[in-house]
Amino acid sequence: MANKRWLFILASLVLLPTGLQAGHPAVPAVDNRAVIVVSEVERNLVMEEMREFLHGLHSIQLALARKDMNGVALAARPMGLILHRMPQAMRERVPQTFVQLGLGQHEIFEVIARDAVAKNDVNQTLGQVAEALTYCSGCHDTYRFVVGRTPVKPAR
């Protein structure tokens, strides 16, 4: 399962090169990321979730620095549940690969929370945090949100 996740993430990073990857550190020449059209409310929800991930990762790093694995679990556990807050209509509209990145992201936080207490291994947790950050990078490198008129799916 972990190997499939890494392969998916790496493929996402390779398929959408930007000017930054081409050696131009200032500004990408063209933004080739896939556009996801969202409402203002949906955009705000996603941005809030990303801020929560940043705060959670910061809390995990602080706990790791203190070798406080219970603190790691406490910080990671709520981040495994964030995905369930995405409105169903939005989940049905966004690309399946975006949903898969989100599922992987939430899954790794659940694993971090579980393993932090069960295995008490700081180095293993650091590796898991690196995997979580790979999901962040993969998503940011692949997608961008544009506020606009969201398409309505026909009733079934």
C-alpha positions as CSV (number, residue, x, y, z in Angstrom):
1,M,0.0,0.0,0.0
2,A,2.8,2.5,0.9
3,N,4.6,1.7,-2.3
4,K,1.5,2.5,-4.4
5,R,1.1,5.8,-2.5
6,W,4.8,6.8,-3.2
7,L,4.5,5.9,-6.8
8,F,1.3,8.0,-7.2
9,I,2.9,10.9,-5.5
10,L,6.1,10.8,-7.5
11,A,4.1,10.4,-10.8
12,S,2.1,13.5,-9.9
13,L,5.3,15.5,-9.2
14,V,6.9,14.4,-12.5
15,L,3.9,14.9,-14.8
16,L,3.4,18.6,-14.1
17,P,6.8,20.4,-14.3
18,T,7.0,24.1,-13.5
19,G,9.6,26.7,-14.1
20,L,10.8,26.1,-10.5
21,Q,11.7,22.5,-11.4
22,A,13.4,23.7,-14.6
23,G,15.9,25.7,-12.6
24,H,14.2,29.1,-12.6
25,P,13.9,29.9,-8.9
26,A,11.9,33.1,-9.1
27,V,8.7,32.5,-11.0
28,P,7.4,29.5,-12.9
29,A,7.1,30.3,-16.7
30,V,3.6,28.7,-16.9
31,D,1.3,27.4,-14.2
32,N,0.5,24.0,-15.6
33,R,-1.4,22.8,-12.5
34,A,-4.9,21.4,-13.0
35,V,-7.6,23.9,-12.1
36,I,-10.3,22.9,-9.6
37,V,-13.2,25.4,-9.7
38,V,-14.7,26.0,-6.3
39,S,-17.1,28.4,-4.6
40,E,-15.7,31.0,-2.2
41,V,-17.0,28.9,0.7
42,E,-15.3,25.8,-0.6
43,R,-12.0,27.6,-1.1
44,N,-12.1,29.0,2.4
45,L,-12.8,25.5,3.8
46,V,-9.8,24.0,1.9
47,M,-7.6,26.9,3.0
48,E,-8.6,26.4,6.6
49,E,-7.8,22.7,6.4
50,M,-4.4,23.5,5.0
51,R,-3.7,25.9,7.9
52,E,-4.8,23.1,10.3
53,F,-2.3,20.8,8.7
54,L,0.5,23.3,9.1
55,H,-0.4,23.9,12.7
56,G,-0.7,20.2,13.3
57,L,2.7,19.5,11.7
58,H,4.2,22.2,13.8
59,S,2.8,20.6,16.9
60,I,4.1,17.2,15.9
61,Q,7.6,18.7,15.3
62,L,7.6,20.3,18.7
63,A,6.5,17.1,20.4
64,L,9.2,15.1,18.5
65,A,11.8,17.6,19.6
66,R,10.8,16.8,23.2
67,K,10.5,13.1,22.4
68,D,6.9,13.3,23.6
69,M,5.2,10.6,21.5
70,N,1.9,11.1,23.3
71,G,2.0,14.7,22.2
72,V,2.7,13.5,18.6
73,A,-0.4,11.3,18.8
74,L,-2.5,14.1,20.2
75,A,-1.5,16.4,17.4
76,A,-1.8,13.9,14.6
77,R,-5.1,12.3,15.5
78,P,-7.5,15.1,14.6
79,M,-5.7,15.6,11.2
80,G,-6.8,12.1,10.2
81,L,-10.4,13.1,10.5
82,I,-10.3,16.4,8.6
83,L,-11.3,14.8,5.2
84,H,-14.7,13.9,6.5
85,R,-15.6,17.6,6.7
86,M,-15.4,18.1,2.9
87,P,-19.0,18.6,1.5
88,Q,-20.2,15.6,-0.4
89,A,-21.1,17.8,-3.5
90,M,-17.5,19.0,-3.6
91,R,-16.1,15.6,-3.1
92,E,-18.1,14.4,-6.1
93,R,-16.9,17.3,-8.3
94,V,-13.1,17.3,-7.7
95,P,-10.8,15.0,-9.6
96,Q,-10.5,11.5,-8.2
97,T,-6.7,12.0,-7.9
98,F,-7.3,15.0,-5.6
99,V,-9.5,12.8,-3.4
100,Q,-6.9,10.0,-3.4
101,L,-4.2,12.5,-2.3
102,G,-6.5,13.6,0.5
103,L,-7.2,10.1,1.6
104,G,-3.5,9.2,1.6
105,Q,-2.8,12.4,3.6
106,H,-5.4,11.6,6.2
107,E,-4.4,8.0,6.4
108,I,-0.7,8.9,7.1
109,F,-1.8,11.1,10.0
110,E,-3.8,8.2,11.5
111,V,-0.8,6.0,11.1
112,I,1.4,8.7,12.8
113,A,-1.0,8.9,15.7
114,R,-1.2,5.1,16.1
115,D,2.5,4.4,15.7
116,A,3.7,7.2,17.9
117,V,2.3,5.6,21.0
118,A,2.6,1.9,19.9
119,K,6.2,2.1,18.6
120,N,7.6,5.1,20.4
121,D,10.2,5.6,17.6
122,V,11.1,9.2,16.8
123,N,13.0,8.4,13.6
124,Q,10.1,6.3,12.2
125,T,7.7,9.2,13.0
126,L,10.1,11.7,11.3
127,G,9.9,9.5,8.2
128,Q,6.1,9.4,8.4
129,V,6.0,13.2,8.7
130,A,8.1,13.4,5.5
131,E,5.6,11.2,3.8
132,A,2.8,13.6,5.0
133,L,4.7,16.5,3.6
134,T,5.1,14.7,0.3
135,Y,1.3,14.6,0.0
136,C,1.2,18.4,0.7
137,S,3.8,19.0,-2.0
138,G,2.1,16.6,-4.5
139,C,-1.2,18.3,-4.1
140,H,0.2,21.9,-4.3
141,D,2.3,20.9,-7.4
142,T,-0.7,19.3,-9.1
143,Y,-3.7,21.5,-8.4
144,R,-4.8,25.1,-7.9
145,F,-8.2,26.3,-6.8
146,V,-10.0,29.0,-8.8
147,V,-13.2,30.6,-7.4
148,G,-15.9,30.5,-10.0
149,R,-19.2,29.1,-10.9
150,T,-19.1,25.5,-9.8
151,P,-20.7,22.9,-12.2
152,V,-23.8,21.2,-10.9
153,K,-24.0,17.5,-11.3
154,P,-27.3,16.3,-12.7
155,A,-29.6,14.5,-10.2
156,R,-29.5,10.7,-10.5
